[in-house]
Amino acid sequence: MHAELTFPSAPTASHLRNTGNASAGYFHGPAGVQAGGVAVDSKTLLRGHKAVTIVHNGASYRLQATKLGKLILTK
């Protein structure tokens, strides 16, 4: 059983014209996040668990948080 996560889409041109604020409601990660990319807080992915399985192109990957606060991604 896989739980589906949904994330907000990037702001549209219409949204930007109407609000004048490109960052309203969006998480901006640390410096180093590529422009045009989406930053997702690890707490959103892990949802209180130590590890989650991510399925990408039919392959399963395990994302695990360590006791020292690091992340490990394994295939």
PDB file with SEQRES, HELIX, SHEET and CRYST1 records, atoms N, CA, C and O in Angstrom:
SEQRES   1 A   75  MET HIS ALA GLU LEU THR PHE PRO SER ALA PRO THR ALA          
SEQRES   2 A   75  SER HIS LEU ARG ASN THR GLY ASN ALA SER ALA GLY TYR          
SEQRES   3 A   75  PHE HIS GLY PRO ALA GLY VAL GLN ALA GLY GLY VAL ALA          
SEQRES   4 A   75  VAL ASP SER LYS THR LEU LEU ARG GLY HIS LYS ALA VAL          
SEQRES   5 A   75  THR ILE VAL HIS ASN GLY ALA SER TYR ARG LEU GLN ALA          
SEQRES   6 A   75  THR LYS LEU GLY LYS LEU ILE LEU THR LYS                      
HELIX    1 AA1 ALA A   13  THR A   19  1                                   7    
HELIX    2 AA2 SER A   42  LEU A   46  1                                   5    
SHEET    1 AA1 3 ALA A  51  HIS A  56  0                                        
SHEET    2 AA1 3 ALA A  59  ALA A  65 -1                                        
SHEET    3 AA1 3 LEU A  71  THR A  74 -1                                        
CRYST1    1.000    1.000    1.000  90.00  90.00  90.00 P 1           1          
ATOM      1  N   MET A   1       0.835  -1.176   0.000  1.00  0.00           N  
ATOM      2  CA  MET A   1       0.000   0.000   0.000  1.00  0.00           C  
ATOM      3  C   MET A   1       0.882   1.242   0.000  1.00  0.00           C  
ATOM      4  O   MET A   1       1.751   1.393   0.859  1.00  0.00           O  
ATOM      5  N   HIS A   2       0.660   2.117  -0.952  1.00  0.00           N  
ATOM      6  CA  HIS A   2       1.431   3.349  -1.056  1.00  0.00           C  
ATOM      7  C   HIS A   2       0.520   4.536  -0.818  1.00  0.00           C  
ATOM      8  O   HIS A   2      -0.554   4.631  -1.411  1.00  0.00           O  
ATOM      9  N   ALA A   3       0.942   5.433   0.040  1.00  0.00           N  
ATOM     10  CA  ALA A   3       0.196   6.668   0.267  1.00  0.00           C  
ATOM     11  C   ALA A   3       0.668   7.696  -0.752  1.00  0.00           C  
ATOM     12  O   ALA A   3       1.867   7.834  -0.996  1.00  0.00           O  
ATOM     13  N   GLU A   4      -0.260   8.402  -1.333  1.00  0.00           N  
ATOM     14  CA  GLU A   4       0.073   9.424  -2.310  1.00  0.00           C  
ATOM     15  C   GLU A   4       0.265  10.761  -1.610  1.00  0.00           C  
ATOM     16  O   GLU A   4      -0.579  11.173  -0.815  1.00  0.00           O  
ATOM     17  N   LEU A   5       1.358  11.433  -1.897  1.00  0.00           N  
ATOM     18  CA  LEU A   5       1.591  12.780  -1.395  1.00  0.00           C  
ATOM     19  C   LEU A   5       1.339  13.753  -2.529  1.00  0.00           C  
ATOM     20  O   LEU A   5       1.715  13.487  -3.670  1.00  0.00           O  
ATOM     21  N   THR A   6       0.718  14.857  -2.235  1.00  0.00           N  
ATOM     22  CA  THR A   6       0.546  15.891  -3.247  1.00  0.00           C  
ATOM     23  C   THR A   6       1.257  17.148  -2.777  1.00  0.00           C  
ATOM     24  O   THR A   6       1.276  17.459  -1.586  1.00  0.00           O  
ATOM     25  N   PHE A   7       1.831  17.855  -3.714  1.00  0.00           N  
ATOM     26  CA  PHE A   7       2.575  19.063  -3.419  1.00  0.00           C  
ATOM     27  C   PHE A   7       1.991  20.205  -4.226  1.00  0.00           C  
ATOM     28  O   PHE A   7       1.439  19.978  -5.303  1.00  0.00           O  
ATOM     29  N   PRO A   8       2.102  21.433  -3.726  1.00  0.00           N  
ATOM     30  CA  PRO A   8       1.577  22.564  -4.489  1.00  0.00           C  
ATOM     31  C   PRO A   8       2.346  22.711  -5.784  1.00  0.00           C  
ATOM     32  O   PRO A   8       3.558  22.500  -5.837  1.00  0.00           O  
ATOM     33  N   SER A   9       1.619  23.076  -6.828  1.00  0.00           N  
ATOM     34  CA  SER A   9       2.282  23.297  -8.106  1.00  0.00           C  
ATOM     35  C   SER A   9       2.962  24.662  -8.077  1.00  0.00           C  
ATOM     36  O   SER A   9       2.687  25.492  -7.210  1.00  0.00           O  
ATOM     37  N   ALA A  10       3.835  24.870  -9.020  1.00  0.00           N  
ATOM     38  CA  ALA A  10       4.517  26.157  -9.106  1.00  0.00           C  
ATOM     39  C   ALA A  10       3.491  27.246  -9.388  1.00  0.00           C  
ATOM     40  O   ALA A  10       2.476  26.987 -10.033  1.00  0.00           O  
ATOM     41  N   PRO A  11       3.744  28.459  -8.912  1.00  0.00           N  
ATOM     42  CA  PRO A  11       2.789  29.533  -9.158  1.00  0.00           C  
ATOM     43  C   PRO A  11       2.666  29.813 -10.646  1.00  0.00           C  
ATOM     44  O   PRO A  11       3.656  29.796 -11.378  1.00  0.00           O  
ATOM     45  N   THR A  12       1.448  30.068 -11.079  1.00  0.00           N  
ATOM     46  CA  THR A  12       1.201  30.370 -12.486  1.00  0.00           C  
ATOM     47  C   THR A  12       1.430  31.852 -12.740  1.00  0.00           C  
ATOM     48  O   THR A  12       1.490  32.651 -11.806  1.00  0.00           O  
ATOM     49  N   ALA A  13       1.559  32.212 -14.016  1.00  0.00           N  
ATOM     50  CA  ALA A  13       1.720  33.623 -14.373  1.00  0.00           C  
ATOM     51  C   ALA A  13       0.526  34.428 -13.889  1.00  0.00           C  
ATOM     52  O   ALA A  13       0.680  35.561 -13.435  1.00  0.00           O  
ATOM     53  N   SER A  14      -0.670  33.842 -13.985  1.00  0.00           N  
ATOM     54  CA  SER A  14      -1.878  34.514 -13.514  1.00  0.00           C  
ATOM     55  C   SER A  14      -1.800  34.770 -12.014  1.00  0.00           C  
ATOM     56  O   SER A  14      -2.147  35.857 -11.551  1.00  0.00           O  
ATOM     57  N   HIS A  15      -1.347  33.780 -11.255  1.00  0.00           N  
ATOM     58  CA  HIS A  15      -1.204  33.926  -9.802  1.00  0.00           C  
ATOM     59  C   HIS A  15      -0.235  35.059  -9.473  1.00  0.00           C  
ATOM     60  O   HIS A  15      -0.492  35.869  -8.583  1.00  0.00           O  
ATOM     61  N   LEU A  16       0.874  35.107 -10.196  1.00  0.00           N  
ATOM     62  CA  LEU A  16       1.871  36.138  -9.931  1.00  0.00           C  
ATOM     63  C   LEU A  16       1.327  37.523 -10.244  1.00  0.00           C  
ATOM     64  O   LEU A  16       1.596  38.478  -9.515  1.00  0.00           O  
ATOM     65  N   ARG A  17       0.559  37.636 -11.330  1.00  0.00           N  
ATOM     66  CA  ARG A  17      -0.039  38.929 -11.675  1.00  0.00           C  
ATOM     67  C   ARG A  17      -1.037  39.356 -10.615  1.00  0.00           C  
ATOM     68  O   ARG A  17      -1.087  40.527 -10.239  1.00  0.00           O  
ATOM     69  N   ASN A  18      -1.842  38.397 -10.126  1.00  0.00           N  
ATOM     70  CA  ASN A  18      -2.897  38.726  -9.170  1.00  0.00           C  
ATOM     71  C   ASN A  18      -2.367  39.028  -7.774  1.00  0.00           C  
ATOM     72  O   ASN A  18      -2.917  39.880  -7.076  1.00  0.00           O  
ATOM     73  N   THR A  19      -1.311  38.344  -7.359  1.00  0.00           N  
ATOM     74  CA  THR A  19      -0.820  38.531  -5.996  1.00  0.00           C  
ATOM     75  C   THR A  19       0.409  39.416  -5.928  1.00  0.00           C  
ATOM     76  O   THR A  19       0.671  40.058  -4.911  1.00  0.00           O  
ATOM     77  N   GLY A  20       1.159  39.445  -7.020  1.00  0.00           N  
ATOM     78  CA  GLY A  20       2.404  40.196  -7.013  1.00  0.00           C  
ATOM     79  C   GLY A  20       3.457  39.579  -6.105  1.00  0.00           C  
ATOM     80  O   GLY A  20       4.481  40.199  -5.819  1.00  0.00           O  
ATOM     81  N   ASN A  21       3.201  38.353  -5.652  1.00  0.00           N  
ATOM     82  CA  ASN A  21       4.112  37.713  -4.708  1.00  0.00           C  
ATOM     83  C   ASN A  21       4.421  36.305  -5.176  1.00  0.00           C  
ATOM     84  O   ASN A  21       3.583  35.410  -5.064  1.00  0.00           O  
ATOM     85  N   ALA A  22       5.615  36.104  -5.698  1.00  0.00           N  
ATOM     86  CA  ALA A  22       5.998  34.793  -6.225  1.00  0.00           C  
ATOM     87  C   ALA A  22       6.189  33.760  -5.135  1.00  0.00           C  
ATOM     88  O   ALA A  22       6.169  32.561  -5.415  1.00  0.00           O  
ATOM     89  N   SER A  23       6.376  34.199  -3.884  1.00  0.00           N  
ATOM     90  CA  SER A  23       6.707  33.241  -2.840  1.00  0.00           C  
ATOM     91  C   SER A  23       5.539  32.897  -1.927  1.00  0.00           C  
ATOM     92  O   SER A  23       5.717  32.130  -0.980  1.00  0.00           O  
ATOM     93  N   ALA A  24       4.357  33.436  -2.176  1.00  0.00           N  
ATOM     94  CA  ALA A  24       3.224  33.204  -1.274  1.00  0.00           C  
ATOM     95  C   ALA A  24       2.899  31.722  -1.196  1.00  0.00           C  
ATOM     96  O   ALA A  24       2.548  31.110  -2.205  1.00  0.00           O  
ATOM     97  N   GLY A  25       3.011  31.137   0.000  1.00  0.00           N  
ATOM     98  CA  GLY A  25       2.626  29.751   0.208  1.00  0.00           C  
ATOM     99  C   GLY A  25       3.637  28.711  -0.230  1.00  0.00           C  
ATOM    100  O   GLY A  25       3.324  27.521  -0.223  1.00  0.00           O  
ATOM    101  N   TYR A  26       4.824  29.112  -0.605  1.00  0.00           N  
ATOM    102  CA  TYR A  26       5.811  28.156  -1.093  1.00  0.00           C  
ATOM    103  C   TYR A  26       7.019  28.129  -0.179  1.00  0.00           C  
ATOM    104  O   TYR A  26       7.453  29.161   0.334  1.00  0.00           O  
ATOM    105  N   PHE A  27       7.560  26.928   0.020  1.00  0.00           N  
ATOM    106  CA  PHE A  27       8.749  26.748   0.847  1.00  0.00           C  
ATOM    107  C   PHE A  27       9.972  27.063   0.011  1.00  0.00           C  
ATOM    108  O   PHE A  27      10.117  26.546  -1.097  1.00  0.00           O  
ATOM    109  N   HIS A  28      10.834  27.885   0.516  1.00  0.00           N  
ATOM    110  CA  HIS A  28      12.091  28.179  -0.165  1.00  0.00           C  
ATOM    111  C   HIS A  28      13.208  27.574   0.654  1.00  0.00           C  
ATOM    112  O   HIS A  28      13.476  28.004   1.776  1.00  0.00           O  
ATOM    113  N   GLY A  29      13.853  26.580   0.088  1.00  0.00           N  
ATOM    114  CA  GLY A  29      14.894  25.855   0.793  1.00  0.00           C  
ATOM    115  C   GLY A  29      16.173  26.660   0.902  1.00  0.00           C  
ATOM    116  O   GLY A  29      16.218  27.835   0.538  1.00  0.00           O  
ATOM    117  N   PRO A  30      17.197  26.024   1.398  1.00  0.00           N  
ATOM    118  CA  PRO A  30      18.479  26.689   1.590  1.00  0.00           C  
ATOM    119  C   PRO A  30      19.131  27.050   0.270  1.00  0.00           C  
ATOM    120  O   PRO A  30      18.757  26.536  -0.784  1.00  0.00           O  
ATOM    121  N   ALA A  31      20.106  27.937   0.340  1.00  0.00           N  
ATOM    122  CA  ALA A  31      20.873  28.275  -0.853  1.00  0.00           C  
ATOM    123  C   ALA A  31      21.435  26.987  -1.430  1.00  0.00           C  
ATOM    124  O   ALA A  31      21.824  26.092  -0.679  1.00  0.00           O  
ATOM    125  N   GLY A  32      21.482  26.884  -2.724  1.00  0.00           N  
ATOM    126  CA  GLY A  32      21.961  25.670  -3.362  1.00  0.00           C  
ATOM    127  C   GLY A  32      20.838  24.894  -4.020  1.00  0.00           C  
ATOM    128  O   GLY A  32      21.102  23.999  -4.822  1.00  0.00           O  
ATOM    129  N   VAL A  33      19.574  25.217  -3.697  1.00  0.00           N  
ATOM    130  CA  VAL A  33      18.455  24.595  -4.399  1.00  0.00           C  
ATOM    131  C   VAL A  33      18.411  25.232  -5.773  1.00  0.00           C  
ATOM    132  O   VAL A  33      18.373  26.458  -5.885  1.00  0.00           O  
ATOM    133  N   GLN A  34      18.414  24.426  -6.814  1.00  0.00           N  
ATOM    134  CA  GLN A  34      18.478  24.937  -8.169  1.00  0.00           C  
ATOM    135  C   GLN A  34      17.244  25.754  -8.504  1.00  0.00           C  
ATOM    136  O   GLN A  34      16.134  25.420  -8.091  1.00  0.00           O  
ATOM    137  N   ALA A  35      17.447  26.831  -9.257  1.00  0.00           N  
ATOM    138  CA  ALA A  35      16.338  27.668  -9.701  1.00  0.00           C  
ATOM    139  C   ALA A  35      15.368  26.819 -10.507  1.00  0.00           C  
ATOM    140  O   ALA A  35      15.785  26.005 -11.331  1.00  0.00           O  
ATOM    141  N   GLY A  36      14.086  27.005 -10.273  1.00  0.00           N  
ATOM    142  CA  GLY A  36      13.069  26.238 -10.980  1.00  0.00           C  
ATOM    143  C   GLY A  36      12.783  24.900 -10.331  1.00  0.00           C  
ATOM    144  O   GLY A  36      11.840  24.217 -10.729  1.00  0.00           O  
ATOM    145  N   GLY A  37      13.576  24.505  -9.339  1.00  0.00           N  
ATOM    146  CA  GLY A  37      13.355  23.247  -8.635  1.00  0.00           C  
ATOM    147  C   GLY A  37      12.338  23.435  -7.530  1.00  0.00           C  
ATOM    148  O   GLY A  37      11.966  24.561  -7.200  1.00  0.00           O  
ATOM    149  N   VAL A  38      11.894  22.345  -6.968  1.00  0.00           N  
ATOM    150  CA  VAL A  38      10.945  22.380  -5.862  1.00  0.00           C  
ATOM    151  C   VAL A  38      11.654  21.870  -4.623  1.00  0.00           C  
ATOM    152  O   VAL A  38      12.281  20.812  -4.659  1.00  0.00           O  
ATOM    153  N   ALA A  39      11.563  22.605  -3.531  1.00  0.00           N  
ATOM    154  CA  ALA A  39      12.153  22.179  -2.263  1.00  0.00           C  
ATOM    155  C   ALA A  39      11.054  21.584  -1.397  1.00  0.00           C  
ATOM    156  O   ALA A  39      10.022  22.218  -1.174  1.00  0.00           O  
ATOM    157  N   VAL A  40      11.272  20.368  -0.910  1.00  0.00           N  
ATOM    158  CA  VAL A  40      10.308  19.690  -0.046  1.00  0.00           C  
ATOM    159  C   VAL A  40      11.011  19.385   1.268  1.00  0.00           C  
ATOM    160  O   VAL A  40      12.073  18.764   1.281  1.00  0.00           O  
ATOM    161  N   ASP A  41      10.423  19.819   2.362  1.00  0.00           N  
ATOM    162  CA  ASP A  41      11.003  19.556   3.675  1.00  0.00           C  
ATOM    163  C   ASP A  41      10.990  18.052   3.935  1.00  0.00           C  
ATOM    164  O   ASP A  41      10.000  17.384   3.635  1.00  0.00           O  
ATOM    165  N   SER A  42      12.067  17.515   4.486  1.00  0.00           N  
ATOM    166  CA  SER A  42      12.148  16.075   4.743  1.00  0.00           C  
ATOM    167  C   SER A  42      11.045  15.601   5.684  1.00  0.00           C  
ATOM    168  O   SER A  42      10.612  14.452   5.594  1.00  0.00           O  
ATOM    169  N   LYS A  43      10.586  16.465   6.582  1.00  0.00           N  
ATOM    170  CA  LYS A  43       9.494  16.096   7.491  1.00  0.00           C  
ATOM    171  C   LYS A  43       8.219  15.780   6.717  1.00  0.00           C  
ATOM    172  O   LYS A  43       7.422  14.944   7.141  1.00  0.00           O  
ATOM    173  N   THR A  44       8.029  16.450   5.583  1.00  0.00           N  
ATOM    174  CA  THR A  44       6.868  16.185   4.740  1.00  0.00           C  
ATOM    175  C   THR A  44       6.953  14.787   4.142  1.00  0.00           C  
ATOM    176  O   THR A  44       5.948  14.080   4.071  1.00  0.00           O  
ATOM    177  N   LEU A  45       8.137  14.388   3.716  1.00  0.00           N  
ATOM    178  CA  LEU A  45       8.316  13.057   3.130  1.00  0.00           C  
ATOM    179  C   LEU A  45       8.251  11.958   4.183  1.00  0.00           C  
ATOM    180  O   LEU A  45       7.603  10.932   3.975  1.00  0.00           O  
ATOM    181  N   LEU A  46       8.914  12.167   5.300  1.00  0.00           N  
ATOM    182  CA  LEU A  46       9.003  11.120   6.323  1.00  0.00           C  
ATOM    183  C   LEU A  46       7.746  11.010   7.182  1.00  0.00           C  
ATOM    184  O   LEU A  46       7.439   9.926   7.679  1.00  0.00           O  
ATOM    185  N   ARG A  47       7.024  12.090   7.365  1.00  0.00           N  
ATOM    186  CA  ARG A  47       5.768  12.117   8.126  1.00  0.00           C  
ATOM    187  C   ARG A  47       5.871  11.371   9.457  1.00  0.00           C  
ATOM    188  O   ARG A  47       4.999  10.573   9.801  1.00  0.00           O  
ATOM    189  N   GLY A  48       6.953  11.642  10.203  1.00  0.00           N  
ATOM    190  CA  GLY A  48       7.115  11.053  11.528  1.00  0.00           C  
ATOM    191  C   GLY A  48       7.756   9.680  11.554  1.00  0.00           C  
ATOM    192  O   GLY A  48       8.011   9.141  12.631  1.00  0.00           O  
ATOM    193  N   HIS A  49       8.021   9.102  10.394  1.00  0.00           N  
ATOM    194  CA  HIS A  49       8.664   7.787  10.322  1.00  0.00           C  
ATOM    195  C   HIS A  49      10.169   7.953  10.170  1.00  0.00           C  
ATOM    196  O   HIS A  49      10.647   9.016   9.774  1.00  0.00           O  
ATOM    197  N   LYS A  50      10.909   6.903  10.486  1.00  0.00           N  
ATOM    198  CA  LYS A  50      12.364   6.927  10.334  1.00  0.00           C  
ATOM    199  C   LYS A  50      12.774   6.752   8.867  1.00  0.00           C  
ATOM    200  O   LYS A  50      13.816   7.257   8.450  1.00  0.00           O  
ATOM    201  N   ALA A  51      11.955   6.035   8.084  1.00  0.00           N  
ATOM    202  CA  ALA A  51      12.291   5.762   6.690  1.00  0.00           C  
ATOM    203  C   ALA A  51      11.025   5.669   5.849  1.00  0.00           C  
ATOM    204  O   ALA A  51       9.950   5.344   6.353  1.00  0.00           O  
ATOM    205  N   VAL A  52      11.170   5.960   4.565  1.00  0.00           N  
ATOM    206  CA  VAL A  52      10.081   5.805   3.599  1.00  0.00           C  
ATOM    207  C   VAL A  52      10.642   5.176   2.333  1.00  0.00           C  
ATOM    208  O   VAL A  52      11.842   5.247   2.071  1.00  0.00           O  
ATOM    209  N   THR A  53       9.769   4.563   1.556  1.00  0.00           N  
ATOM    210  CA  THR A  53      10.145   4.023   0.257  1.00  0.00           C  
ATOM    211  C   THR A  53       9.639   4.973  -0.812  1.00  0.00           C  
ATOM    212  O   THR A  53       8.475   5.375  -0.803  1.00  0.00           O  
ATOM    213  N   ILE A  54      10.520   5.328  -1.729  1.00  0.00           N  
ATOM    214  CA  ILE A  54      10.171   6.194  -2.852  1.00  0.00           C  
ATOM    215  C   ILE A  54      10.254   5.345  -4.110  1.00  0.00           C  
ATOM    216  O   ILE A  54      11.280   4.715  -4.363  1.00  0.00           O  
ATOM    217  N   VAL A  55       9.194   5.320  -4.898  1.00  0.00           N  
ATOM    218  CA  VAL A  55       9.194   4.578  -6.156  1.00  0.00           C  
ATOM    219  C   VAL A  55       9.425   5.580  -7.279  1.00  0.00           C  
ATOM    220  O   VAL A  55       8.677   6.546  -7.429  1.00  0.00           O  
ATOM    221  N   HIS A  56      10.470   5.338  -8.065  1.00  0.00           N  
ATOM    222  CA  HIS A  56      10.833   6.225  -9.173  1.00  0.00           C  
ATOM    223  C   HIS A  56      11.107   5.381 -10.404  1.00  0.00           C  
ATOM    224  O   HIS A  56      12.007   4.542 -10.397  1.00  0.00           O  
ATOM    225  N   ASN A  57      10.340   5.598 -11.455  1.00  0.00           N  
ATOM    226  CA  ASN A  57      10.492   4.844 -12.709  1.00  0.00           C  
ATOM    227  C   ASN A  57      10.493   3.339 -12.473  1.00  0.00           C  
ATOM    228  O   ASN A  57      11.271   2.610 -13.089  1.00  0.00           O  
ATOM    229  N   GLY A  58       9.629   2.877 -11.587  1.00  0.00           N  
ATOM    230  CA  GLY A  58       9.488   1.453 -11.325  1.00  0.00           C  
ATOM    231  C   GLY A  58      10.496   0.869 -10.345  1.00  0.00           C  
ATOM    232  O   GLY A  58      10.379  -0.297  -9.966  1.00  0.00           O  
ATOM    233  N   ALA A  59      11.480   1.650  -9.931  1.00  0.00           N  
ATOM    234  CA  ALA A  59      12.485   1.172  -8.972  1.00  0.00           C  
ATOM    235  C   ALA A  59      12.176   1.749  -7.590  1.00  0.00           C  
ATOM    236  O   ALA A  59      11.729   2.889  -7.468  1.00  0.00           O  
ATOM    237  N   SER A  60      12.421   0.947  -6.555  1.00  0.00           N  
ATOM    238  CA  SER A  60      12.179   1.387  -5.177  1.00  0.00           C  
ATOM    239  C   SER A  60      13.467   1.883  -4.541  1.00  0.00           C  
ATOM    240  O   SER A  60      14.517   1.250  -4.657  1.00  0.00           O  
ATOM    241  N   TYR A  61      13.373   3.009  -3.878  1.00  0.00           N  
ATOM    242  CA  TYR A  61      14.487   3.604  -3.147  1.00  0.00           C  
ATOM    243  C   TYR A  61      14.046   3.811  -1.706  1.00  0.00           C  
ATOM    244  O   TYR A  61      12.873   4.082  -1.449  1.00  0.00           O  
ATOM    245  N   ARG A  62      14.970   3.688  -0.770  1.00  0.00           N  
ATOM    246  CA  ARG A  62      14.666   3.890   0.649  1.00  0.00           C  
ATOM    247  C   ARG A  62      15.336   5.182   1.108  1.00  0.00           C  
ATOM    248  O   ARG A  62      16.551   5.336   0.986  1.00  0.00           O  
ATOM    249  N   LEU A  63      14.538   6.106   1.635  1.00  0.00           N  
ATOM    250  CA  LEU A  63      15.047   7.337   2.220  1.00  0.00           C  
ATOM    251  C   LEU A  63      14.968   7.179   3.726  1.00  0.00           C  
ATOM    252  O   LEU A  63      13.888   6.970   4.279  1.00  0.00           O  
ATOM    253  N   GLN A  64      16.109   7.279   4.388  1.00  0.00           N  
ATOM    254  CA  GLN A  64      16.181   7.019   5.828  1.00  0.00           C  
ATOM    255  C   GLN A  64      16.843   8.188   6.546  1.00  0.00           C  
ATOM    256  O   GLN A  64      17.851   8.721   6.082  1.00  0.00           O  
ATOM    257  N   ALA A  65      16.265   8.586   7.687  1.00  0.00           N  
ATOM    258  CA  ALA A  65      16.857   9.614   8.544  1.00  0.00           C  
ATOM    259  C   ALA A  65      17.716   8.921   9.597  1.00  0.00           C  
ATOM    260  O   ALA A  65      17.292   7.941  10.209  1.00  0.00           O  
ATOM    261  N   THR A  66      18.922   9.436   9.801  1.00  0.00           N  
ATOM    262  CA  THR A  66      19.817   8.860  10.809  1.00  0.00           C  
ATOM    263  C   THR A  66      19.625   9.562  12.153  1.00  0.00           C  
ATOM    264  O   THR A  66      18.957  10.592  12.237  1.00  0.00           O  
ATOM    265  N   LYS A  67      20.215   8.993  13.193  1.00  0.00           N  
ATOM    266  CA  LYS A  67      20.146   9.597  14.528  1.00  0.00           C  
ATOM    267  C   LYS A  67      20.852  10.950  14.578  1.00  0.00           C  
ATOM    268  O   LYS A  67      20.541  11.785  15.427  1.00  0.00           O  
ATOM    269  N   LEU A  68      21.800  11.163  13.669  1.00  0.00           N  
ATOM    270  CA  LEU A  68      22.545  12.424  13.631  1.00  0.00           C  
ATOM    271  C   LEU A  68      21.876  13.476  12.751  1.00  0.00           C  
ATOM    272  O   LEU A  68      22.424  14.560  12.549  1.00  0.00           O  
ATOM    273  N   GLY A  69      20.688  13.156  12.225  1.00  0.00           N  
ATOM    274  CA  GLY A  69      19.954  14.122  11.422  1.00  0.00           C  
ATOM    275  C   GLY A  69      20.339  14.156   9.954  1.00  0.00           C  
ATOM    276  O   GLY A  69      19.970  15.089   9.242  1.00  0.00           O  
ATOM    277  N   LYS A  70      21.065  13.166   9.494  1.00  0.00           N  
ATOM    278  CA  LYS A  70      21.445  13.070   8.081  1.00  0.00           C  
ATOM    279  C   LYS A  70      20.412  12.227   7.349  1.00  0.00           C  
ATOM    280  O   LYS A  70      19.625  11.515   7.973  1.00  0.00           O  
ATOM    281  N   LEU A  71      20.418  12.312   6.009  1.00  0.00           N  
ATOM    282  CA  LEU A  71      19.541  11.484   5.184  1.00  0.00           C  
ATOM    283  C   LEU A  71      20.379  10.529   4.355  1.00  0.00           C  
ATOM    284  O   LEU A  71      21.442  10.894   3.854  1.00  0.00           O  
ATOM    285  N   ILE A  72      19.891   9.298   4.212  1.00  0.00           N  
ATOM    286  CA  ILE A  72      20.543   8.286   3.387  1.00  0.00           C  
ATOM    287  C   ILE A  72      19.516   7.802   2.371  1.00  0.00           C  
ATOM    288  O   ILE A  72      18.412   7.400   2.740  1.00  0.00           O  
ATOM    289  N   LEU A  73      19.884   7.840   1.080  1.00  0.00           N  
ATOM    290  CA  LEU A  73      19.024   7.333   0.014  1.00  0.00           C  
ATOM    291  C   LEU A  73      19.713   6.125  -0.600  1.00  0.00           C  
ATOM    292  O   LEU A  73      20.824   6.238  -1.118  1.00  0.00           O  
ATOM    293  N   THR A  74      19.054   4.960  -0.543  1.00  0.00           N  
ATOM    294  CA  THR A  74      19.631   3.734  -1.097  1.00  0.00           C  
ATOM    295  C   THR A  74      18.651   3.097  -2.058  1.00  0.00           C  
ATOM    296  O   THR A  74      17.438   3.278  -1.946  1.00  0.00           O  
ATOM    297  N   LYS A  75      19.191   2.351  -3.001  1.00  0.00           N  
ATOM    298  CA  LYS A  75      18.357   1.652  -3.974  1.00  0.00           C  
ATOM    299  C   LYS A  75      18.108   0.253  -3.487  1.00  0.00           C  
ATOM    300  O   LYS A  75      17.423  -0.521  -4.156  1.00  0.00           O  
TER     301      LYS A  75                                                      
END                                                                             
